[in-house]
């Protein structure tokens, strides 16, 4: 006489817990790296857009006067001396790459001018300003 086996209605959740913990660790490591931008409230202008062949280096000046540099990636907070050194090294390797400066509306002209002077002292041949297009009403 054959005995009928009892059905096992349990779900093995151990593999699901392992996968969940691995994903949690991955997200915890990658989330701080996602800060790729700097919060800058750019001024609006009716300026024509320019076409750039290569990826420019971008200097952002925040409303607090902080200088951030991005060379094809994430932004790095720098003082003006370090900014000049990094830009000089970058311009030496890439002499025709433009340097774009984006500044918050609240930033004084003097701070924007200082960022332009740092780019010029680093040897940049092309320096431009970044603005937002005027939004239609």
Helices and strands as residue ranges (DSSP letters): H 14-31, G 32-34, E 44-45, E 57-61, E 67-71, E 76-78, H 80-93, E 99-103, H 109-121, E 127-130, E 132-133
